[in-house]
């Protein structure tokens, strides 16, 4: 397998063509080529464009259905090897498009991406759809064709041999290019999340951020433990106090060309717990195994910032990565401790395994006090309660106003990353009262753990417009299926990019 750069994952070289399929295939060797076409569920499997394209390439669409009985359900795939003859390709991959909705096209793309792994050249017939549908198909193919990187004697290698060159016939070049970049950001987040924690610690993540910033033209600032202590970031210092590798706070900055004082400023904050043992209130073994991915929020923020320039995001974006390792030793923070966050607000620690909100609080308070954002959005694998409520397929979104919630949910629907609105229940705030500090950091007596975690975070954003995405459910996958490989999913990267691209 080829070497893998974690910040530049191996993906096929994609292009688009508006020419007829027969012209695209004319100069290619049929023996080296895989042709991908989709069929719909229902009585008429072929849309007009696909039928005409296949006929022009020497295939009989009706005979293909009769002989090979390919499935039209979303994500089904049938590989057909053709005998030598008049056909323009020896290998034909038929993928099910379902109803032709963006969600079904994304599943079809994922199936196609897996089916053509290792092929030198692939030509895909774009089904009749709009830009959203074609984007979903491309993103699905990039994500489905990828597999988690592997660490071997020689370093990182690609988890699968992806296709070499892919041409999408009947789609706009800009749609293809932007879709590949969004999917690529998701893969960067996955690579970082899946890196083992004996390699990945706060300092390692800070180095990855510096490298990404250098490649993407971002401004960078990193606080080490001494700078955090001087700056009053007590939450990060408390959570990271039990680790041999001290915490870090990383700030990344993107400014679009032509920006001025009126250009909106968005701050993204990512939870970056590079390993979570639970601290002194240690996790059970089965709950600890996946905790290398507990920094997924920070990985997503890094990946989004790194993609902003190529996608020409029109607003200023600052990313904050709150990085710490929650471990156990004599310096570890304790239940009952009182932590002083950036800006002076104090929090009583109720459980050392609820560390994510403690590091986020420092970063949110800093954003409010020092960065003057128009909007703040944080993203975190934060609570088991969110996973219990919504399982693996969607994430709660909390927001201070309905417009922001709606914008993020619309972006998530387009990206195939579903958000579900959860309430900031004012009556639950009293459960966070503390006898010894400004606030208690958990509310064990009321239930609704995802809600009370969001209420805690809201205390640190002042009067800013703010949203919180709790990706504890969809942020990890236990199976290699559809657009997901096993491990970190990068859920949230594409929806945040879609949202940022649409802001003005």
Steps between C-alpha positions, in 0.01 A plus 500: 500500500618857436618719787229710662535866597247538782432862401471422127317166473534292185196550275443445128575778253152624409387697196174578324395489138195644330568310179304192395616174657605351168752783450639462852555129444639530148870525587498256791593132498187298589714247685633759746170674564212464742172666405252587776130555435204525733152358486192608687273293718162439338355385171721719279859462621669730249469874478521636146857627529636171633315288244625709210855506637515122540360442153759734350773293670374174349295368790139381491348643821192275493712189446723599792200512732355175367827305513668629814200613708683791665337655804365853483482554875733772626853370544454167324776415255550242227829447319463378141799371303434533130641272229710654228276674253372841407465627857723788602586344839567144616381573855162658570394590854125543544404681819156549649382862511185431700261790448776724369493720811828652619512253789454208261757642256749531787446132582540412131824695485634316804420165340669607178806627686547162663435307179766682296783492755828436324370582150732721297220679314133540580228678305174573681176588325341776708130427555240763426515721809587850618826628649407377847445148369823495301690634803353223714606238244859628490531539876362150549749355251799673662395399851398146410814432299723599791602269784670587831875548471723233651818547702770256392878469524547765235253747650148584388359326192164535326237257623383421148625549147256758371420546133752699295305737276124553506300696242139595578315546173211746505592707807647845558875514567460744790249269670740208472802696625322648802346165591839330496641772726217469752535124507876541532450712813293219647783256429756727669280503811470121485875451466568717803226338707622149418864567590592295811546697818854374560583710191237771538516734798433874536846597374465267199163654413651847527772395254237371256320832531818692421566282196144541373519874558824526303345315206173693507618853573351519850614711792605290799545549871579224752488525880720248682442418867704797622303740279172340608596549864595862438176559309273348763372200304422297811268253332757373252765486773271304733400237246855463369660503844515122533672442167869475417423712191373848596196665341503741209266760357533560126354794309473487121387800296363531145425832333345509151636724228346845511383469861433822689348607830153400380597140417325263744724314745424141601682315777501119499602323821593132509536264796845341481535228764775292339424213737235477768561249778225665703756643739475396866143384432643256250294359215420127474719320244229478234436873531865590461585313180375765257632797695779578255218662299393731784683785326278475192359849552846655480588285198189625322577864580856456372377333180236767437748786544747326268232480227375860523743653251444241226123530541522881508293528816376863501519569876780524756540176692698438817547147627581415862629153588472430874752217543564290810546138606281385791721261695565382855793585725564692820443832326165403345203719579246364748124493552418796721782719369418857400648607167549863397433539129633764263337827601455402865179295513533203735359149457465220753607164360234233540655222293846484345358305205300805391820675396403615152282787616780618731750552217232642270401754764849653498500529121146640485575759768815604314306531172237719665750725679777532242379419147175700464324239283162544336427130548659222706446130427655222704516134402581213734459131572355621828233284665383141504154647555499637144591158363226334706243752378581498127724194449759514222329665206454860614618756755323749725540867421445762767486866401424837651270591210283313253661656192844363587356158581313496170809601301706222651224241455454599135875468443494162669215378282689602186820336627331180615588576864169528681452731798198485728400809704518453878375757754701710743253440785524802729348314794791256503752777563436494875635144512843648417508714816803446725552577868870576451542631143322710240364186337508122530630334188249212504139461613464134600157534659283605205586276205522657156878486512550636151276798578668587829843474334383752240363726774841491671676600178256786439625663819832573328388666175355820643232647274649359179302308242606144575430141401620171645523174304526187715635234261556222756268274297584553131862597567605134512411193295536137608469368146647558155183574305362762263690828523662397829815311577539349845613757758463876494251619238586869470129575545452875489784600268286511185203665667717773653665565164160514327379745764810720475488501119145635515565786744533859388 
